Amino acid sequence: MSRARVAVLQIVSKQLTVTAAAAEYGISRRHLHRLLARYREGGLEALEPRSRRPRTTPIATSEEVRARVIELRAQLTADGLDGGPHTIGWHLEQEGHKPPAPATISRILNQAGLVTPQPRKRPRSSYLRFEMAQPNEMWQSDFIHWSLLDGTDVEVLNWLDDHSRYLLSCTAHEPVTGDDVVTVFLSLIEEYGPPAATLTDNGSVYTSRFTGGRNAFEYVLPLLGIRQKNGSPGHPQTQGKTDRTLPPNAAALARGQANGTNDRRTPTAARSVP
C-alpha cells in the first residue's frame, strides 16, 4: 500500500491529524488536503498517481496532416517515386501545409506500418570511429566526379590529415591519373613533411593489388618508408572523413572559386563522421 493511502486512511480514521501525517510520511499538508478531496470523490482508487501528460498538445501533428502523409506515401510509391520523409515534407509544403520534421513523418509512417524493417542493415552505432593521435600519422585521400559551370567534367582529388582533418589539398583533374596522385602527394610532402601512412580506397590510381603488379603510387610509398593502407572493398565508411569533405569542395570548384587549381589550407568542418 502506498504512503498516500496509509496517510489518508489514518487521517479519515482520526488516528492522525493532517499535520502529524504530513510529518510522519513526508508529504506536504497541501498535498494531503488534495488527496483527501480526491478520496471523498472517488475512494481509495482515486489516490493512485495520475498521469502527468498534458491535456492538450498544441504542437502535435494534426490528424489531417497525418492522414495526408500516409496518402502521399501510397501515392508516391505507386508512381514509382521516392516516398521518403523529406519528399513527403516537400509535397506537404507545396500543398500549403506546415510540414512536420522528417523524423516525425518517419514516425507516422512507422506507426502506420508503411516502413519495411531492415534487420540486416547495420546500425550507425556499430561503426567504430578512429582518429590518429598525431598530425602526419596518416593521410587520407579520395576523389569524386564533378561538373564545372562551363560543363567540363573533372575529378576532384582531396588529401586530408586524419588527426586534425586539415584539408591538405583539393585539386581538379581531367581525370585523376596515377601520375597526378603521385605529383600532388610529393608536393604535399615537400610542404608538410611525409606521413607515416596513407589510407585510400582500392581505386586503380591508388593500388593495383586486384589487377596485378604495382602502380606508381605503390612504388613511391616503400621508397619513402610510408605504410599503405586500403579500405575493405565495399566498405566506403573507412574513408568517411575525406568522403565527407568532397562534395562541398567540389561545389566550390564548380562555382569557379578555385579555378580548377589547388585550394589548400582549408580546414574541414565535418567533425562527427566515424
DOVO-428740 format. One line per 3 residues: for each residue x, y, z of C-alpha. Coordinates in nm, 2 decimals. Layout:
BEGIN
X Y Z ~ ...
This chain:
BEGIN
0.00 0.00 0.00 ~ 0.13 0.34 -0.09 ~ 0.23 0.61 0.16
-0.05 0.83 0.03 ~ -0.31 0.56 0.10 ~ -0.18 0.49 0.45
-0.17 0.86 0.54 ~ -0.52 0.93 0.41 ~ -0.66 0.62 0.59
-0.50 0.73 0.92 ~ -0.64 1.08 0.88 ~ -1.00 0.97 0.80
-0.99 0.72 1.08 ~ -0.88 1.01 1.31 ~ -0.56 0.83 1.42
-0.35 1.12 1.29 ~ -0.41 1.48 1.22 ~ -0.32 1.62 0.88
-0.02 1.80 1.04 ~ 0.10 1.48 1.21 ~ 0.05 1.27 0.90
0.25 1.52 0.69 ~ 0.54 1.49 0.93 ~ 0.51 1.11 0.96
0.51 1.03 0.59 ~ 0.70 1.32 0.45 ~ 0.40 1.45 0.25
0.32 1.82 0.24 ~ -0.01 1.94 0.42 ~ -0.12 2.09 0.09
-0.09 1.76 -0.10 ~ -0.26 1.57 0.18 ~ -0.56 1.80 0.16
-0.56 1.74 -0.21 ~ -0.55 1.36 -0.15 ~ -0.84 1.39 0.10
-1.05 1.57 -0.16 ~ -0.98 1.30 -0.42 ~ -1.06 1.03 -0.16
-1.40 1.18 -0.08 ~ -1.48 1.19 -0.46 ~ -1.35 0.85 -0.57
-1.24 0.64 -0.28 ~ -0.91 0.47 -0.25 ~ -0.87 0.42 -0.62
-0.86 0.80 -0.67 ~ -0.54 0.81 -0.47 ~ -0.34 0.64 -0.73
-0.08 0.86 -0.91 ~ -0.23 1.04 -1.20 ~ -0.07 1.08 -1.54
0.13 1.40 -1.59 ~ 0.07 1.41 -1.96 ~ -0.06 1.75 -2.07
-0.43 1.75 -2.15 ~ -0.36 1.92 -2.49 ~ -0.06 1.93 -2.71
-0.08 2.24 -2.94 ~ 0.23 2.14 -3.14 ~ 0.11 1.78 -3.21
0.07 1.69 -3.58 ~ -0.30 1.73 -3.68 ~ -0.50 1.43 -3.79
-0.54 1.59 -4.13 ~ -0.17 1.62 -4.19 ~ -0.11 1.26 -4.05
-0.37 1.13 -4.30 ~ -0.21 1.33 -4.58 ~ 0.13 1.19 -4.50
0.00 0.84 -4.54 ~ -0.18 0.92 -4.86 ~ 0.13 1.08 -5.01
0.34 0.78 -4.92 ~ 0.10 0.55 -5.10 ~ 0.07 0.78 -5.40
0.44 0.84 -5.45 ~ 0.52 0.47 -5.40 ~ 0.26 0.37 -5.66
0.40 0.62 -5.91 ~ 0.75 0.47 -5.86 ~ 0.88 0.79 -5.70
1.07 0.85 -5.38 ~ 0.83 0.84 -5.08 ~ 1.08 0.93 -4.80
1.01 1.18 -4.52 ~ 1.19 1.47 -4.70 ~ 1.00 1.42 -5.02
0.67 1.39 -4.84 ~ 0.75 1.71 -4.64 ~ 0.82 1.89 -4.97
0.48 1.79 -5.11 ~ 0.31 1.90 -4.79 ~ 0.47 2.24 -4.81
0.36 2.27 -5.18 ~ 0.00 2.20 -5.07 ~ 0.01 2.47 -4.81
0.06 2.26 -4.50 ~ 0.32 2.32 -4.24 ~ 0.53 2.00 -4.28
0.63 1.81 -3.97 ~ 1.00 1.73 -3.91 ~ 1.13 1.44 -4.12
1.17 1.24 -3.80 ~ 0.80 1.30 -3.72 ~ 0.70 1.19 -4.08
0.91 0.88 -4.04 ~ 0.74 0.80 -3.71 ~ 0.40 0.85 -3.87
0.49 0.60 -4.14 ~ 0.63 0.35 -3.90 ~ 0.31 0.37 -3.68
0.10 0.31 -4.00 ~ 0.31 0.00 -4.09 ~ 0.43 0.16 -4.41
0.81 0.11 -4.34 ~ 0.96 -0.23 -4.42 ~ 1.20 -0.33 -4.14
1.56 -0.39 -4.25 ~ 1.71 -0.61 -3.98 ~ 2.02 -0.67 -4.19
2.10 -0.31 -4.21 ~ 2.39 -0.23 -3.99 ~ 2.31 0.04 -3.73
2.53 0.35 -3.73 ~ 2.61 0.29 -3.36 ~ 2.80 -0.02 -3.46
3.07 0.16 -3.66 ~ 3.40 0.21 -3.48 ~ 3.53 0.56 -3.50
3.91 0.60 -3.53 ~ 4.14 0.90 -3.52 ~ 4.51 0.92 -3.54
4.69 1.05 -3.23 ~ 4.93 1.29 -3.41 ~ 4.94 1.50 -3.72
5.11 1.33 -4.02 ~ 5.04 0.99 -3.86 ~ 4.81 0.91 -4.15
4.68 1.10 -4.46 ~ 4.35 1.00 -4.63 ~ 4.27 1.06 -5.00
3.98 1.01 -5.23 ~ 3.83 1.18 -5.54 ~ 3.49 1.25 -5.68
3.34 1.32 -6.03 ~ 3.20 1.67 -6.07 ~ 3.08 1.91 -6.35
3.21 2.27 -6.36 ~ 2.99 2.57 -6.45 ~ 3.13 2.56 -6.81
3.02 2.19 -6.84 ~ 3.37 2.05 -6.80 ~ 3.37 1.71 -6.63
3.65 1.69 -6.38 ~ 3.76 1.47 -6.09 ~ 3.83 1.64 -5.76
4.12 1.49 -5.56 ~ 4.14 1.56 -5.18 ~ 4.42 1.48 -4.93
4.33 1.51 -4.56 ~ 4.52 1.47 -4.24 ~ 4.34 1.21 -4.03
4.43 1.35 -3.69 ~ 4.33 1.72 -3.75 ~ 4.10 1.67 -4.05
4.30 1.95 -4.20 ~ 4.24 1.96 -4.58 ~ 4.59 1.94 -4.72
4.49 1.97 -5.08 ~ 4.19 2.00 -5.32 ~ 4.28 1.97 -5.69
4.08 1.92 -6.01 ~ 4.19 1.69 -6.29 ~ 4.06 1.57 -6.62
4.06 1.30 -6.50 ~ 4.27 1.19 -6.20 ~ 4.56 0.96 -6.30
4.81 0.77 -6.11 ~ 5.08 1.03 -6.20 ~ 4.85 1.31 -6.07
4.82 1.13 -5.73 ~ 5.20 1.09 -5.70 ~ 5.27 1.45 -5.81
5.02 1.60 -5.57 ~ 5.14 1.37 -5.29 ~ 5.51 1.45 -5.33
5.43 1.83 -5.34 ~ 5.24 1.79 -5.01 ~ 5.54 1.61 -4.86
5.76 1.90 -4.95 ~ 5.52 2.14 -4.77 ~ 5.41 1.94 -4.47
5.66 1.65 -4.44 ~ 5.59 1.28 -4.50 ~ 5.30 1.10 -4.33
5.37 0.77 -4.15 ~ 5.08 0.60 -4.35 ~ 4.82 0.67 -4.61
4.46 0.54 -4.63 ~ 4.27 0.52 -4.95 ~ 4.01 0.30 -5.12
4.11 0.05 -5.39 ~ 4.08 0.28 -5.69 ~ 4.34 0.20 -5.96
4.51 0.53 -5.91 ~ 4.60 0.42 -5.56 ~ 4.66 0.04 -5.59
4.69 -0.24 -5.84 ~ 4.65 -0.52 -5.59 ~ 4.34 -0.65 -5.76
4.47 -0.61 -6.12 ~ 4.82 -0.74 -6.07 ~ 5.15 -0.56 -6.04
5.21 -0.22 -5.87 ~ 5.13 0.13 -5.99 ~ 5.33 0.45 -5.95
5.19 0.53 -5.60 ~ 5.27 0.18 -5.47 ~ 5.63 0.22 -5.59
5.68 0.56 -5.43 ~ 5.55 0.47 -5.08 ~ 5.80 0.20 -4.99
6.09 0.42 -5.11 ~ 5.98 0.69 -4.86 ~ 5.91 0.44 -4.58
5.54 0.51 -4.58 ~ 5.29 0.24 -4.50 ~ 5.00 0.20 -4.74
4.65 0.12 -4.60 ~ 4.35 0.04 -4.82 ~ 3.99 0.02 -4.71
3.79 -0.31 -4.75 ~ 3.61 -0.34 -5.08 ~ 3.25 -0.23 -5.05
3.32 -0.05 -4.72 ~ 3.34 0.32 -4.80 ~ 3.28 0.42 -4.44
3.65 0.36 -4.37 ~ 3.73 0.67 -4.58 ~ 3.43 0.86 -4.43
3.63 1.17 -4.33 ~ 3.76 1.25 -4.67 ~ 3.43 1.14 -4.84
3.25 1.40 -4.63 ~ 3.48 1.68 -4.75 ~ 3.45 1.60 -5.12
3.10 1.74 -5.21 ~ 3.15 2.09 -5.06 ~ 3.50 2.13 -5.20
3.39 2.00 -5.54 ~ 3.10 2.25 -5.53 ~ 3.35 2.53 -5.46
3.54 2.43 -5.77 ~ 3.22 2.42 -5.97 ~ 3.14 2.78 -5.87
3.48 2.88 -6.00 ~ 3.62 2.97 -5.66 ~ 3.93 2.75 -5.71
3.95 2.78 -6.09 ~ 4.05 2.41 -6.11 ~ 4.37 2.46 -5.91
4.48 2.38 -5.56 ~ 4.26 2.51 -5.28 ~ 4.48 2.42 -4.99
4.49 2.52 -4.62 ~ 4.12 2.46 -4.59 ~ 4.01 2.33 -4.25
3.71 2.09 -4.27 ~ 3.40 2.13 -4.06 ~ 3.30 1.76 -4.06
3.38 1.65 -3.70 ~ 3.12 1.38 -3.65 ~ 3.19 1.13 -3.93
3.30 0.79 -3.80
